[in-house]
Amino acid sequence: MRRVTRNLLVAIALIVVALLALGALPSYLGAGDPYYLTVEPIETDEPAADVSDVSERRYPFLTSALASPDGRSEGYQLGPYGIKEWFTHTPFDEVDALTQRVPDAATDDGGVRVTDGEQTYSVTVVQSDP
């Protein structure tokens, strides 16, 4: 095998390994206090996004918060230097997606109003100690 060919194959292998590491590594990164997606029942006549048919795969933080007894999702820690957010799904992404679906459902505190069946909830991202 020629030296140039061998170097090219080694470079390709290193690139593949680096890309695989970037896909797996961000889920293990985390720094600081975790962020939680919280749902709180409210009574309002204002517009709200209907989430009765959302997928657990698309909205994992929202569905876990709706299913939990305390109305709080699993924690999400930001990565150092903001790199983790480029490769992972965040609670902020879910609030943004719901706000884009129904812009009038956005609240002044950066959250969104949603309905699940007959109940309306205020959904916000909060940061607290573990």
ROSE-4610 file (N, C-alpha, C; in Angstrom, 1 decimal, always signed):
// ROSE-4610
residu = [M/M/M/R/R/R/R/R/R/V/V/V/T/T/T/R/R/R/N/N/N/L/L/L/L/L/L/V/V/V/A/A/A/I/I/I/A/A/A/L/L/L/I/I/I/V/V/V/V/V/V/A/A/A/L/L/L/L/L/L/A/A/A/L/L/L/G/G/G/A/A/A/L/L/L/P/P/P/S/S/S/Y/Y/Y/L/L/L/G/G/G/A/A/A/G/G/G/D/D/D/P/P/P/Y/Y/Y/Y/Y/Y/L/L/L/T/T/T/V/V/V/E/E/E/P/P/P/I/I/I/E/E/E/T/T/T/D/D/D/E/E/E/P/P/P/A/A/A/A/A/A/D/D/D/V/V/V/S/S/S/D/D/D/V/V/V/S/S/S/E/E/E/R/R/R/R/R/R/Y/Y/Y/P/P/P/F/F/F/L/L/L/T/T/T/S/S/S/A/A/A/L/L/L/A/A/A/S/S/S/P/P/P/D/D/D/G/G/G/R/R/R/S/S/S/E/E/E/G/G/G/Y/Y/Y/Q/Q/Q/L/L/L/G/G/G/P/P/P/Y/Y/Y/G/G/G/I/I/I/K/K/K/E/E/E/W/W/W/F/F/F/T/T/T/H/H/H/T/T/T/P/P/P/F/F/F/D/D/D/E/E/E/V/V/V/D/D/D/A/A/A/L/L/L/T/T/T/Q/Q/Q/R/R/R/V/V/V/P/P/P/D/D/D/A/A/A/A/A/A/T/T/T/D/D/D/D/D/D/G/G/G/G/G/G/V/V/V/R/R/R/V/V/V/T/T/T/D/D/D/G/G/G/E/E/E/Q/Q/Q/T/T/T/Y/Y/Y/S/S/S/V/V/V/T/T/T/V/V/V/V/V/V/Q/Q/Q/S/S/S/D/D/D/P/P/P]
num = [1/1/1/2/2/2/3/3/3/4/4/4/5/5/5/6/6/6/7/7/7/8/8/8/9/9/9/10/10/10/11/11/11/12/12/12/13/13/13/14/14/14/15/15/15/16/16/16/17/17/17/18/18/18/19/19/19/20/20/20/21/21/21/22/22/22/23/23/23/24/24/24/25/25/25/26/26/26/27/27/27/28/28/28/29/29/29/30/30/30/31/31/31/32/32/32/33/33/33/34/34/34/35/35/35/36/36/36/37/37/37/38/38/38/39/39/39/40/40/40/41/41/41/42/42/42/43/43/43/44/44/44/45/45/45/46/46/46/47/47/47/48/48/48/49/49/49/50/50/50/51/51/51/52/52/52/53/53/53/54/54/54/55/55/55/56/56/56/57/57/57/58/58/58/59/59/59/60/60/60/61/61/61/62/62/62/63/63/63/64/64/64/65/65/65/66/66/66/67/67/67/68/68/68/69/69/69/70/70/70/71/71/71/72/72/72/73/73/73/74/74/74/75/75/75/76/76/76/77/77/77/78/78/78/79/79/79/80/80/80/81/81/81/82/82/82/83/83/83/84/84/84/85/85/85/86/86/86/87/87/87/88/88/88/89/89/89/90/90/90/91/91/91/92/92/92/93/93/93/94/94/94/95/95/95/96/96/96/97/97/97/98/98/98/99/99/99/100/100/100/101/101/101/102/102/102/103/103/103/104/104/104/105/105/105/106/106/106/107/107/107/108/108/108/109/109/109/110/110/110/111/111/111/112/112/112/113/113/113/114/114/114/115/115/115/116/116/116/117/117/117/118/118/118/119/119/119/120/120/120/121/121/121/122/122/122/123/123/123/124/124/124/125/125/125/126/126/126/127/127/127/128/128/128/129/129/129/130/130/130]
x = [+0.9/+0.0/+0.9/+0.6/+1.3/+1.2/+2.1/+2.1/+1.0/+0.7/-0.4/-1.7/-1.9/-3.2/-3.4/-2.3/-2.4/-2.7/-2.1/-2.3/-3.8/-4.3/-5.7/-6.6/-6.4/-7.3/-7.2/-6.0/-5.9/-6.6/-6.5/-7.2/-8.8/-9.2/-10.7/-11.1/-10.4/-10.7/-10.8/-9.8/-9.8/-11.0/-11.4/-12.6/-13.8/-13.9/-15.1/-15.2/-14.1/-14.0/-14.4/-13.9/-14.2/-15.7/-16.3/-17.7/-18.6/-18.2/-18.9/-18.8/-17.6/-17.5/-18.3/-18.4/-19.3/-20.7/-21.1/-22.5/-22.8/-21.9/-22.1/-21.7/-20.7/-20.1/-21.0/-21.8/-22.5/-23.5/-24.1/-25.0/-24.4/-23.1/-22.4/-21.8/-21.8/-21.3/-22.4/-22.0/-23.0/-22.3/-22.7/-22.1/-23.2/-23.0/-24.0/-25.2/-26.1/-27.4/-28.3/-29.0/-29.9/-31.1/-31.5/-32.8/-33.9/-35.1/-36.2/-37.3/-38.1/-39.3/-40.4/-41.1/-42.2/-43.6/-44.6/-45.9/-46.8/-47.6/-48.4/-49.8/-50.8/-52.2/-52.6/-53.3/-53.8/-55.2/-56.0/-57.3/-57.2/-57.4/-57.4/-58.2/-58.6/-59.3/-58.4/-57.1/-56.2/-55.8/-55.2/-54.8/-53.8/-53.8/-52.8/-52.6/-51.4/-51.0/-51.6/-52.2/-52.8/-51.6/-51.4/-50.3/-50.8/-52.1/-52.7/-52.2/-51.6/-51.2/-49.7/-48.9/-47.5/-46.7/-45.7/-44.8/-43.8/-43.6/-42.6/-41.2/-41.1/-39.7/-39.4/-40.5/-40.2/-40.2/-41.0/-41.1/-40.9/-39.7/-39.4/-39.5/-39.1/-39.2/-40.6/-41.4/-42.8/-43.6/-43.5/-44.2/-43.9/-42.6/-42.2/-42.7/-42.7/-43.3/-44.8/-45.5/-46.9/-47.2/-46.4/-46.6/-46.1/-45.2/-44.7/-45.7/-45.7/-46.6/-46.3/-45.0/-44.6/-44.6/-44.9/-45.0/-43.6/-42.6/-41.3/-40.6/-39.9/-39.2/-37.9/-37.2/-35.9/-35.0/-33.9/-33.0/-32.2/-31.8/-30.9/-29.8/-28.6/-27.5/-26.8/-26.6/-25.9/-24.5/-23.9/-22.6/-21.6/-20.3/-19.4/-19.2/-19.1/-18.9/-20.1/-21.2/-22.4/-22.3/-21.3/-21.2/-22.3/-22.6/-23.6/-24.9/-25.4/-26.7/-26.7/-25.6/-25.6/-26.0/-25.7/-25.9/-27.0/-27.6/-28.6/-29.9/-31.0/-32.3/-32.4/-33.0/-33.0/-34.5/-34.8/-36.1/-36.4/-35.4/-35.6/-36.1/-35.6/-36.0/-37.5/-38.0/-39.4/-40.3/-39.9/-40.7/-40.7/-39.6/-39.5/-40.4/-40.4/-41.2/-42.7/-43.1/-44.5/-44.9/-44.0/-44.3/-44.4/-43.6/-43.7/-45.0/-45.5/-46.8/-47.9/-48.0/-49.0/-48.4/-48.0/-47.4/-48.1/-49.5/-50.3/-50.3/-49.7/-49.7/-48.5/-47.6/-46.4/-46.8/-46.0/-46.3/-45.2/-45.4/-44.4/-43.1/-43.2/-42.0/-41.2/-41.4/-40.6/-41.2/-42.3/-43.0/-44.0/-44.9/-45.9/-47.1/-48.3/-49.5/-49.9/-50.2/-50.5/-51.8/-52.5/-53.7/-53.4/-53.7/-53.7/-55.0/-55.8/-57.2/-58.0/-58.6/-59.4/-58.6/-57.4/-56.6/-55.6/-55.5/-54.5/-53.3/-52.1/-50.9/-50.1/-49.3/-48.3/-47.0/-46.2/-45.0/-43.8/-42.9/-41.7/-40.5/-39.3/-38.0/-37.5/-37.2/-36.6/-35.3/-34.5/-33.2/-33.2/-32.9/-32.9/-31.8/-31.6/-30.6/-31.1/-30.2/-30.7/-31.3]
y = [-1.2/+0.0/+1.2/+2.2/+3.4/+4.3/+5.0/+5.9/+6.9/+7.5/+8.4/+7.8/+6.6/+5.9/+5.5/+5.1/+4.7/+5.9/+7.1/+8.3/+8.8/+8.6/+9.0/+8.1/+6.8/+5.9/+6.2/+6.5/+6.9/+8.2/+9.2/+10.4/+10.2/+9.4/+9.1/+8.4/+7.4/+6.7/+7.7/+8.6/+9.6/+10.5/+10.9/+11.7/+11.0/+9.7/+8.9/+8.8/+8.5/+8.3/+9.7/+10.8/+12.1/+12.4/+12.1/+12.3/+11.4/+10.2/+9.3/+9.8/+10.3/+10.9/+12.1/+13.0/+14.2/+13.8/+12.7/+12.2/+11.7/+11.0/+10.3/+11.2/+12.0/+12.7/+13.8/+14.6/+15.7/+15.3/+14.1/+13.7/+13.4/+13.2/+13.0/+14.3/+15.4/+16.7/+17.4/+18.1/+18.9/+19.7/+20.9/+21.8/+22.7/+23.0/+23.9/+23.2/+24.1/+23.6/+23.2/+22.1/+21.7/+22.6/+22.5/+23.2/+22.2/+22.6/+21.7/+22.4/+21.6/+22.1/+21.8/+22.8/+22.7/+23.0/+22.2/+22.5/+22.8/+23.8/+24.3/+24.5/+23.8/+24.0/+25.5/+26.0/+27.4/+27.4/+28.4/+28.7/+29.9/+29.8/+31.0/+30.7/+31.8/+31.7/+32.1/+32.4/+32.8/+31.6/+31.8/+30.7/+29.9/+28.6/+27.6/+26.6/+26.0/+25.0/+23.7/+22.9/+21.6/+20.6/+19.9/+18.9/+17.5/+17.3/+16.0/+14.9/+15.3/+14.2/+14.3/+15.0/+15.1/+13.8/+13.6/+12.4/+12.6/+11.5/+11.4/+11.6/+11.1/+11.3/+12.7/+13.5/+14.9/+15.8/+15.5/+16.4/+15.6/+15.1/+14.2/+15.0/+16.2/+17.0/+17.3/+17.7/+18.1/+16.9/+15.8/+14.6/+14.0/+14.1/+13.7/+14.6/+15.9/+16.9/+16.7/+16.4/+16.2/+14.9/+13.9/+12.6/+12.6/+13.5/+13.4/+14.1/+13.5/+14.1/+15.5/+15.9/+17.3/+18.3/+17.8/+18.7/+19.2/+18.4/+18.8/+17.7/+18.0/+17.0/+16.6/+15.7/+15.4/+16.6/+16.7/+17.8/+17.8/+19.0/+19.1/+20.1/+19.7/+20.5/+21.1/+22.4/+23.0/+22.5/+22.4/+22.0/+23.2/+22.9/+24.0/+24.6/+25.9/+26.7/+26.6/+26.1/+26.0/+25.0/+24.1/+23.1/+22.0/+21.6/+20.6/+20.9/+22.1/+22.5/+22.4/+22.4/+22.2/+20.8/+19.8/+18.4/+17.7/+18.3/+17.6/+18.4/+17.7/+18.3/+18.9/+20.1/+20.8/+21.2/+21.5/+22.0/+23.4/+24.1/+25.4/+25.2/+24.1/+23.8/+23.5/+22.8/+22.4/+23.6/+24.5/+25.8/+26.6/+26.7/+27.4/+26.8/+25.5/+24.8/+25.0/+24.9/+25.1/+26.6/+27.5/+28.9/+29.2/+28.5/+28.6/+28.0/+26.9/+26.3/+27.2/+27.9/+28.8/+30.0/+31.0/+32.2/+33.0/+32.9/+33.6/+32.9/+31.7/+31.0/+31.3/+32.1/+32.5/+33.4/+33.3/+34.1/+35.1/+36.1/+37.2/+36.7/+35.6/+35.1/+34.1/+34.0/+33.2/+31.8/+31.5/+30.2/+30.1/+29.1/+28.9/+28.3/+28.6/+27.9/+26.7/+25.6/+24.4/+23.8/+23.0/+22.3/+20.8/+20.0/+18.5/+18.0/+17.7/+17.3/+18.5/+18.5/+19.7/+20.6/+20.2/+21.0/+21.9/+23.2/+24.1/+24.3/+24.3/+24.4/+25.6/+26.1/+27.1/+26.3/+26.3/+25.6/+26.6/+26.4/+27.3/+26.4/+27.0/+26.4/+27.1/+26.3/+26.9/+26.3/+27.0/+26.4/+26.4/+25.3/+25.2/+24.2/+24.1/+23.2/+21.8/+20.8/+19.4/+18.9]
z = [+0.0/+0.0/+0.0/-0.8/-0.9/+0.3/+0.6/+1.8/+1.7/+0.6/+0.5/+0.7/+0.2/+0.4/+1.9/+2.5/+3.9/+4.8/+4.5/+5.2/+5.0/+3.8/+3.5/+4.3/+4.4/+5.1/+6.6/+7.1/+8.6/+8.8/+8.0/+8.1/+8.1/+7.2/+7.1/+8.4/+8.9/+10.1/+11.3/+11.4/+12.5/+12.4/+11.2/+11.1/+11.5/+11.1/+11.5/+13.0/+13.6/+15.1/+15.8/+15.2/+15.8/+15.7/+14.5/+14.4/+15.3/+15.4/+16.4/+17.8/+18.2/+19.5/+19.7/+18.7/+18.8/+18.9/+18.4/+18.5/+19.8/+20.5/+21.8/+22.9/+22.8/+23.9/+24.5/+23.7/+24.3/+25.4/+25.3/+26.3/+27.6/+27.7/+28.9/+29.5/+28.7/+29.2/+30.0/+30.9/+31.7/+32.8/+33.0/+34.0/+34.6/+35.8/+36.5/+37.0/+37.5/+38.0/+36.8/+37.0/+35.9/+35.6/+34.4/+34.0/+33.9/+34.3/+34.3/+33.5/+32.8/+32.2/+33.1/+33.5/+34.5/+33.9/+34.3/+33.9/+35.2/+35.1/+36.2/+35.7/+36.3/+35.8/+36.0/+35.0/+35.1/+34.5/+34.8/+34.2/+33.4/+32.1/+31.2/+30.0/+29.3/+28.1/+26.9/+27.2/+26.2/+25.3/+24.1/+23.2/+23.8/+23.5/+24.0/+22.9/+23.0/+22.0/+22.5/+21.6/+22.0/+21.9/+23.1/+23.1/+23.5/+23.3/+23.6/+22.7/+21.5/+20.6/+20.3/+21.2/+20.9/+21.2/+20.5/+20.6/+21.7/+22.4/+23.5/+22.9/+21.7/+21.0/+20.6/+20.3/+19.9/+21.1/+22.1/+23.2/+24.5/+24.7/+25.9/+27.2/+27.3/+28.5/+28.9/+27.9/+28.1/+28.5/+27.8/+28.2/+29.6/+29.9/+31.3/+32.3/+32.1/+33.0/+33.2/+32.1/+32.2/+33.0/+32.9/+33.5/+35.0/+35.3/+36.7/+37.7/+38.9/+39.9/+40.4/+40.3/+40.7/+39.5/+38.3/+37.1/+36.7/+36.9/+36.5/+35.7/+34.7/+33.8/+34.4/+33.8/+34.2/+34.0/+34.7/+34.6/+33.3/+32.9/+31.7/+32.1/+32.0/+32.3/+31.0/+31.0/+29.8/+29.8/+28.6/+28.4/+28.5/+28.7/+28.7/+27.3/+27.3/+26.1/+25.1/+25.5/+24.6/+23.5/+23.6/+22.5/+22.6/+23.8/+23.9/+23.3/+23.3/+22.8/+21.3/+20.6/+19.2/+18.8/+19.7/+19.3/+20.1/+21.1/+21.9/+21.9/+22.3/+22.4/+23.8/+23.9/+25.2/+25.5/+26.7/+27.1/+26.4/+26.1/+25.5/+24.0/+23.4/+22.0/+22.0/+23.1/+23.1/+23.3/+24.2/+24.4/+23.1/+22.4/+21.2/+20.1/+20.0/+19.0/+19.3/+20.5/+20.9/+20.6/+20.9/+20.6/+19.1/+18.3/+16.8/+16.3/+16.9/+16.5/+16.7/+17.9/+18.3/+18.9/+18.1/+18.6/+19.7/+19.6/+20.6/+22.0/+22.1/+23.3/+24.2/+23.6/+24.4/+25.6/+26.7/+27.8/+28.0/+28.8/+29.0/+29.7/+30.5/+31.2/+30.4/+29.1/+28.2/+28.1/+28.7/+28.6/+27.5/+27.7/+26.7/+27.4/+26.9/+27.5/+26.6/+27.2/+26.4/+27.0/+26.2/+26.7/+26.5/+27.5/+27.4/+27.8/+26.8/+27.1/+27.5/+28.7/+29.1/+30.0/+30.4/+31.3/+30.6/+31.0/+30.5/+31.4/+30.9/+31.7/+31.3/+32.2/+31.9/+31.9/+30.8/+30.7/+30.7/+31.6/+31.6/+31.9/+31.6/+31.9/+33.1/+34.1/+35.4/+35.7/+36.4/+36.9/+38.4/+38.9/+40.4/+40.8/+42.1/+42.6/+42.5/+42.4/+42.2/+43.5]
